Amino acid sequence: MEVVIMTGGKGMRMAPYTKVLPKGLLPVGEQPILEIIVKQLRNYGFTSITMACGYLSGLIQTYFGDGSSRGVSISYYVENEPLGTVGPIKLISRRSGPFLLINCDVLTTLDFSRFRDFHIQGGSILTIASQKKGIPIELGVLETKDEYVTNFVEKPTRSAYVSMGIYMMNPEVADYIPSHQYFDIPDLIHALLDADEKVRHYENNDFWLDIGRPTDYTLANEQFGKLKSLLLPGEPV
């Protein structure tokens, strides 16, 4: 089973850590977040891995090599120019079947094989791993009907489905991605919807943390020790 890991960004929000290391090599516990992801992928049967690299790509290639020491096969696509969170898919050799796309800064207990099965059984071109999150609004919110106020809610919390940065895709998504152009996941989703393609989401309540800011990185290290047996079953706690 095939997977593409997006690890090309500069991780500007994680400065100053990312002045020295690419975001994927920042340690969580005693190992880089990418090491954790690769081990999880192998455990779920995803052993053909392409890393889409850019910033400090040489460090990532040196660290992982061809992946054989980890029981997987790793190849690399190195960007000459930033192409966004999905742009490289157009230029990587076309996948042979549905494949997983994951960001390099995701710490999660999501069962990737169940996610893949859900995607295949649903018949969509793209499936987004999602969670329902409360979004606090730090203002007083008016509920209205025409020009009349029917209620006033002080600093309410609304809920919405959010993307986990983990996707299952069919190879034909590449047909909707322009060549040599910066293209993000939201751009792809809009292109698919505009073409009346099916896009589904896979709601789950697994542990998930997007390590995008220093506060998230601190939390990831705090939580890793408590969740290691779930994140990496079989490894000593």
Contacts in CASP RR format, 6 or more apart in sequence:
PFRMAT RR
TARGET T0000
AUTHOR 0000-0000-0000
METHOD contacts of the structure
MODEL  1
MEVVIMTGGKGMRMAPYTKVLPKGLLPVGEQPILEIIVKQLRNYGFTSIT
MACGYLSGLIQTYFGDGSSRGVSISYYVENEPLGTVGPIKLISRRSGPFL
LINCDVLTTLDFSRFRDFHIQGGSILTIASQKKGIPIELGVLETKDEYVT
NFVEKPTRSAYVSMGIYMMNPEVADYIPSHQYFDIPDLIHALLDADEKVR
HYENNDFWLDIGRPTDYTLANEQFGKLKSLLLPGEPV
1 44 0 8 1.000
1 45 0 8 1.000
1 46 0 8 1.000
1 47 0 8 1.000
1 48 0 8 1.000
1 99 0 8 1.000
1 100 0 8 1.000
1 113 0 8 1.000
1 116 0 8 1.000
2 46 0 8 1.000
2 48 0 8 1.000
2 49 0 8 1.000
2 50 0 8 1.000
2 95 0 8 1.000
2 96 0 8 1.000
2 97 0 8 1.000
2 99 0 8 1.000
2 100 0 8 1.000
3 41 0 8 1.000
3 46 0 8 1.000
3 48 0 8 1.000
3 49 0 8 1.000
3 50 0 8 1.000
3 99 0 8 1.000
3 100 0 8 1.000
3 101 0 8 1.000
3 102 0 8 1.000
4 49 0 8 1.000
4 50 0 8 1.000
4 51 0 8 1.000
4 52 0 8 1.000
4 88 0 8 1.000
4 89 0 8 1.000
4 92 0 8 1.000
4 95 0 8 1.000
4 99 0 8 1.000
4 100 0 8 1.000
4 101 0 8 1.000
4 102 0 8 1.000
5 34 0 8 1.000
5 37 0 8 1.000
5 49 0 8 1.000
5 50 0 8 1.000
5 51 0 8 1.000
5 52 0 8 1.000
5 102 0 8 1.000
5 103 0 8 1.000
5 104 0 8 1.000
6 52 0 8 1.000
6 85 0 8 1.000
6 86 0 8 1.000
6 88 0 8 1.000
6 101 0 8 1.000
6 102 0 8 1.000
6 103 0 8 1.000
6 104 0 8 1.000
7 22 0 8 1.000
7 23 0 8 1.000
7 24 0 8 1.000
7 34 0 8 1.000
7 51 0 8 1.000
7 52 0 8 1.000
7 53 0 8 1.000
7 54 0 8 1.000
7 60 0 8 1.000
7 104 0 8 1.000
8 22 0 8 1.000
8 52 0 8 1.000
8 53 0 8 1.000
8 54 0 8 1.000
8 55 0 8 1.000
8 57 0 8 1.000
8 79 0 8 1.000
8 82 0 8 1.000
8 104 0 8 1.000
9 22 0 8 1.000
9 23 0 8 1.000
9 54 0 8 1.000
9 55 0 8 1.000
9 82 0 8 1.000
10 18 0 8 1.000
10 55 0 8 1.000
11 18 0 8 1.000
11 22 0 8 1.000
11 23 0 8 1.000
11 55 0 8 1.000
11 212 0 8 1.000
12 18 0 8 1.000
13 212 0 8 1.000
13 213 0 8 1.000
13 214 0 8 1.000
14 23 0 8 1.000
14 26 0 8 1.000
14 211 0 8 1.000
14 212 0 8 1.000
14 213 0 8 1.000
14 214 0 8 1.000
14 217 0 8 1.000
17 23 0 8 1.000
17 26 0 8 1.000
17 214 0 8 1.000
17 217 0 8 1.000
18 26 0 8 1.000
18 55 0 8 1.000
21 56 0 8 1.000
21 59 0 8 1.000
22 53 0 8 1.000
22 54 0 8 1.000
22 55 0 8 1.000
22 56 0 8 1.000
22 57 0 8 1.000
22 59 0 8 1.000
22 60 0 8 1.000
22 104 0 8 1.000
23 33 0 8 1.000
23 104 0 8 1.000
23 105 0 8 1.000
23 211 0 8 1.000
23 212 0 8 1.000
24 32 0 8 1.000
24 33 0 8 1.000
24 34 0 8 1.000
24 60 0 8 1.000
24 104 0 8 1.000
24 105 0 8 1.000
25 32 0 8 1.000
25 33 0 8 1.000
25 34 0 8 1.000
25 56 0 8 1.000
25 59 0 8 1.000
25 60 0 8 1.000
25 63 0 8 1.000
26 32 0 8 1.000
26 33 0 8 1.000
26 211 0 8 1.000
26 217 0 8 1.000
27 33 0 8 1.000
28 36 0 8 1.000
28 107 0 8 1.000
28 211 0 8 1.000
28 217 0 8 1.000
28 220 0 8 1.000
28 221 0 8 1.000
28 224 0 8 1.000
29 221 0 8 1.000
29 224 0 8 1.000
29 225 0 8 1.000
32 63 0 8 1.000
33 104 0 8 1.000
33 105 0 8 1.000
33 106 0 8 1.000
33 107 0 8 1.000
33 211 0 8 1.000
33 220 0 8 1.000
34 51 0 8 1.000
34 60 0 8 1.000
34 63 0 8 1.000
34 64 0 8 1.000
34 104 0 8 1.000
36 107 0 8 1.000
36 231 0 8 1.000
36 232 0 8 1.000
37 102 0 8 1.000
37 104 0 8 1.000
37 106 0 8 1.000
38 49 0 8 1.000
38 64 0 8 1.000
38 67 0 8 1.000
38 70 0 8 1.000
38 72 0 8 1.000
38 74 0 8 1.000
39 70 0 8 1.000
39 232 0 8 1.000
39 235 0 8 1.000
40 112 0 8 1.000
40 231 0 8 1.000
40 232 0 8 1.000
41 47 0 8 1.000
41 49 0 8 1.000
41 72 0 8 1.000
41 100 0 8 1.000
41 112 0 8 1.000
42 70 0 8 1.000
42 71 0 8 1.000
42 72 0 8 1.000
43 232 0 8 1.000
43 233 0 8 1.000
44 111 0 8 1.000
44 112 0 8 1.000
44 113 0 8 1.000
45 112 0 8 1.000
45 113 0 8 1.000
46 72 0 8 1.000
46 100 0 8 1.000
46 112 0 8 1.000
47 71 0 8 1.000
47 72 0 8 1.000
47 73 0 8 1.000
48 72 0 8 1.000
48 73 0 8 1.000
49 67 0 8 1.000
49 72 0 8 1.000
49 73 0 8 1.000
49 74 0 8 1.000
49 75 0 8 1.000
50 74 0 8 1.000
50 75 0 8 1.000
50 76 0 8 1.000
50 77 0 8 1.000
50 92 0 8 1.000
51 60 0 8 1.000
51 64 0 8 1.000
51 74 0 8 1.000
51 75 0 8 1.000
51 76 0 8 1.000
51 77 0 8 1.000
52 76 0 8 1.000
52 77 0 8 1.000
52 79 0 8 1.000
52 88 0 8 1.000
52 89 0 8 1.000
52 92 0 8 1.000
53 60 0 8 1.000
53 61 0 8 1.000
53 76 0 8 1.000
53 77 0 8 1.000
53 78 0 8 1.000
53 79 0 8 1.000
54 78 0 8 1.000
54 79 0 8 1.000
54 82 0 8 1.000
57 76 0 8 1.000
57 78 0 8 1.000
57 79 0 8 1.000
60 76 0 8 1.000
61 76 0 8 1.000
64 70 0 8 1.000
64 74 0 8 1.000
65 74 0 8 1.000
66 73 0 8 1.000
66 74 0 8 1.000
66 75 0 8 1.000
67 73 0 8 1.000
67 74 0 8 1.000
77 88 0 8 1.000
77 91 0 8 1.000
77 92 0 8 1.000
79 88 0 8 1.000
81 180 0 8 1.000
82 182 0 8 1.000
83 91 0 8 1.000
83 180 0 8 1.000
83 181 0 8 1.000
83 182 0 8 1.000
83 183 0 8 1.000
84 182 0 8 1.000
84 183 0 8 1.000
84 184 0 8 1.000
85 103 0 8 1.000
85 184 0 8 1.000
85 185 0 8 1.000
86 101 0 8 1.000
86 173 0 8 1.000
86 177 0 8 1.000
86 183 0 8 1.000
86 184 0 8 1.000
86 185 0 8 1.000
86 187 0 8 1.000
86 188 0 8 1.000
87 177 0 8 1.000
87 178 0 8 1.000
87 181 0 8 1.000
87 182 0 8 1.000
87 183 0 8 1.000
87 184 0 8 1.000
89 101 0 8 1.000
89 169 0 8 1.000
89 173 0 8 1.000
89 174 0 8 1.000
89 177 0 8 1.000
90 174 0 8 1.000
90 177 0 8 1.000
90 178 0 8 1.000
90 179 0 8 1.000
90 183 0 8 1.000
91 179 0 8 1.000
91 180 0 8 1.000
94 171 0 8 1.000
94 174 0 8 1.000
95 169 0 8 1.000
95 171 0 8 1.000
96 171 0 8 1.000
97 170 0 8 1.000
97 171 0 8 1.000
98 116 0 8 1.000
98 119 0 8 1.000
98 120 0 8 1.000
98 168 0 8 1.000
98 169 0 8 1.000
98 170 0 8 1.000
98 171 0 8 1.000
99 168 0 8 1.000
99 169 0 8 1.000
99 171 0 8 1.000
100 112 0 8 1.000
100 115 0 8 1.000
100 116 0 8 1.000
100 166 0 8 1.000
100 167 0 8 1.000
100 168 0 8 1.000
100 169 0 8 1.000
101 166 0 8 1.000
101 167 0 8 1.000
101 168 0 8 1.000
101 169 0 8 1.000
102 165 0 8 1.000
102 166 0 8 1.000
102 167 0 8 1.000
103 165 0 8 1.000
103 166 0 8 1.000
103 210 0 8 1.000
105 210 0 8 1.000
105 211 0 8 1.000
105 212 0 8 1.000
106 164 0 8 1.000
106 165 0 8 1.000
106 166 0 8 1.000
106 208 0 8 1.000
106 209 0 8 1.000
106 210 0 8 1.000
106 211 0 8 1.000
107 207 0 8 1.000
107 208 0 8 1.000
107 209 0 8 1.000
107 211 0 8 1.000
107 220 0 8 1.000
107 223 0 8 1.000
107 224 0 8 1.000
107 231 0 8 1.000
108 164 0 8 1.000
108 166 0 8 1.000
108 206 0 8 1.000
108 207 0 8 1.000
108 208 0 8 1.000
108 209 0 8 1.000
108 231 0 8 1.000
109 206 0 8 1.000
109 207 0 8 1.000
109 208 0 8 1.000
109 227 0 8 1.000
109 230 0 8 1.000
109 231 0 8 1.000
110 129 0 8 1.000
110 164 0 8 1.000
110 166 0 8 1.000
110 204 0 8 1.000
110 206 0 8 1.000
110 208 0 8 1.000
111 206 0 8 1.000
112 166 0 8 1.000
115 127 0 8 1.000
115 129 0 8 1.000
115 166 0 8 1.000
115 168 0 8 1.000
115 202 0 8 1.000
116 168 0 8 1.000
118 127 0 8 1.000
118 168 0 8 1.000
118 202 0 8 1.000
119 127 0 8 1.000
119 168 0 8 1.000
119 200 0 8 1.000
119 202 0 8 1.000
120 168 0 8 1.000
122 198 0 8 1.000
122 200 0 8 1.000
123 198 0 8 1.000
123 200 0 8 1.000
124 197 0 8 1.000
124 198 0 8 1.000
124 199 0 8 1.000
124 200 0 8 1.000
125 169 0 8 1.000
125 170 0 8 1.000
125 172 0 8 1.000
125 173 0 8 1.000
125 192 0 8 1.000
125 197 0 8 1.000
125 198 0 8 1.000
125 199 0 8 1.000
126 167 0 8 1.000
126 168 0 8 1.000
126 169 0 8 1.000
126 170 0 8 1.000
126 173 0 8 1.000
126 188 0 8 1.000
126 189 0 8 1.000
126 192 0 8 1.000
126 197 0 8 1.000
126 198 0 8 1.000
126 199 0 8 1.000
126 200 0 8 1.000
127 167 0 8 1.000
127 168 0 8 1.000
127 169 0 8 1.000
127 199 0 8 1.000
127 200 0 8 1.000
127 201 0 8 1.000
127 202 0 8 1.000
128 163 0 8 1.000
128 164 0 8 1.000
128 165 0 8 1.000
128 166 0 8 1.000
128 167 0 8 1.000
128 189 0 8 1.000
128 199 0 8 1.000
128 200 0 8 1.000
128 201 0 8 1.000
128 202 0 8 1.000
129 163 0 8 1.000
129 164 0 8 1.000
129 165 0 8 1.000
129 166 0 8 1.000
129 167 0 8 1.000
129 201 0 8 1.000
129 202 0 8 1.000
129 204 0 8 1.000
130 161 0 8 1.000
130 162 0 8 1.000
130 163 0 8 1.000
130 164 0 8 1.000
130 201 0 8 1.000
130 202 0 8 1.000
130 203 0 8 1.000
130 204 0 8 1.000
131 161 0 8 1.000
131 162 0 8 1.000
131 164 0 8 1.000
131 203 0 8 1.000
131 204 0 8 1.000
131 205 0 8 1.000
131 208 0 8 1.000
132 159 0 8 1.000
132 160 0 8 1.000
132 161 0 8 1.000
132 162 0 8 1.000
132 203 0 8 1.000
133 159 0 8 1.000
133 160 0 8 1.000
133 161 0 8 1.000
133 162 0 8 1.000
134 157 0 8 1.000
134 158 0 8 1.000
134 159 0 8 1.000
134 160 0 8 1.000
135 157 0 8 1.000
135 158 0 8 1.000
135 159 0 8 1.000
135 160 0 8 1.000
136 155 0 8 1.000
136 156 0 8 1.000
136 157 0 8 1.000
137 155 0 8 1.000
137 156 0 8 1.000
137 157 0 8 1.000
137 158 0 8 1.000
138 155 0 8 1.000
139 155 0 8 1.000
140 152 0 8 1.000
140 153 0 8 1.000
140 154 0 8 1.000
140 155 0 8 1.000
140 156 0 8 1.000
141 152 0 8 1.000
141 153 0 8 1.000
141 154 0 8 1.000
141 156 0 8 1.000
142 149 0 8 1.000
142 151 0 8 1.000
142 152 0 8 1.000
143 149 0 8 1.000
143 150 0 8 1.000
143 151 0 8 1.000
143 152 0 8 1.000
143 153 0 8 1.000
144 150 0 8 1.000
161 201 0 8 1.000
161 203 0 8 1.000
163 185 0 8 1.000
164 208 0 8 1.000
164 210 0 8 1.000
165 185 0 8 1.000
165 210 0 8 1.000
167 185 0 8 1.000
168 202 0 8 1.000
173 188 0 8 1.000
173 192 0 8 1.000
176 188 0 8 1.000
176 191 0 8 1.000
176 192 0 8 1.000
176 195 0 8 1.000
176 197 0 8 1.000
177 183 0 8 1.000
177 188 0 8 1.000
177 191 0 8 1.000
189 199 0 8 1.000
192 199 0 8 1.000
193 199 0 8 1.000
207 223 0 8 1.000
207 227 0 8 1.000
207 230 0 8 1.000
207 231 0 8 1.000
209 216 0 8 1.000
209 219 0 8 1.000
209 220 0 8 1.000
209 223 0 8 1.000
210 216 0 8 1.000
211 217 0 8 1.000
211 220 0 8 1.000
224 231 0 8 1.000
225 237 0 8 1.000
228 235 0 8 1.000
228 237 0 8 1.000
229 235 0 8 1.000
229 237 0 8 1.000
END
